[in-house]
Amino acid sequence: MTRRKKEAAPVSLLTSLGASSLELEVRKSRAGAVMLISGVIGVGELSDREIMVLSHSGRLIIRGERLAISTLERRSLEIYGRVTEVVFGYGKA
């Protein structure tokens, strides 16, 4: 009898403040993780160790190693790399 490895379900975070919302979905990948973020109005800072994502709800700071943006379009962003920390701060971006 062989055991099948159970795949982890995507982790999702949704925060709604008035008319604006920020949605985050995380999936495992070979590079570490793939983060799909919607509700984005821009990118404040970008390096291979930290990415600051701006939204109407606040700032989302992603820290890790070998971080990169693969897609940025229509208020959506895709980040991949080894994520070690995610910090959300309320307030205008």
N, C-alpha and C positions, 0 to 999 in steps of 0.2 A: 504494500500500500504506500503510495507516495502522497506526501502532504503538499498542498498548494499554498504558496505564500499569499497571505491576505494583503490586498492592496489598501493603502490608506485612502480614505475618502478626502476630497478637497476640503480645506478649512475655509470658512467664509465669515466675513465680518461686515456688518452693515451699520452705519451710523447715519441717522437722519436728523437734520437740524433745520426746521422750517422747510423751505422749498428745495434746499440743496442736500445732496447725500454723497457719501463716499463709500464705495463698495470694494472690498478686497477679497480675492480668492487666491489660495495658495495650493500648488500641487508639487509633488516631488518630481525631480528630473535627474538626469545623469549629472548635470552641472550643480546640483544641490536643490534648487527650488525654482519654480516659475510663479511669479506673482502677476495676476491680472487685476488691474485697478481701474475703476471707472469713477467718473465725477471729478476728473483732473482738469485744472485750468492751466497748469504749467509745471515746469521743473525748476526749482530754485537753485540747487547745487547738484553737481554730478561728478563723481569720481568712481574708481573701481572699488572703493571701500564705503562710500556713503552716497545715497541719493535722497534729495529732499523733494517730495511731491507736494504741490500746492493745490488746494481746493477751496471752495467757498466755506467749507466747514472748518478748515484748519490746515495744519501741516502734518504730513506723514513722513517720518525719517526712517529710511531703511539702511541698516548697517550690515556689513559682512565682508566677504572676499570675492573678488572677480565679479563684481556686480556690473551689469550692463543693461541698457534699454534696447529691446529688439523692435518694439512697435510703439509709436506715439501718434494717435489719430483720433479724431472725434471724441475728445474728452476721455479717452481710454489709453492705458499705458500697460506695457508688458515688460517686466523686469525679470532677469534670470541671474543666477549665481548662488553662492553659499550665503544664505541669510542667517545672521546671528542675533539681530535685534530689530524690532519694529516699535517705533515710538510715535504716538499721535498727540498733537497739541492743538487745543481749541483756539479759535481766534481767526481774525481775518488774515488771509494770506497776503 
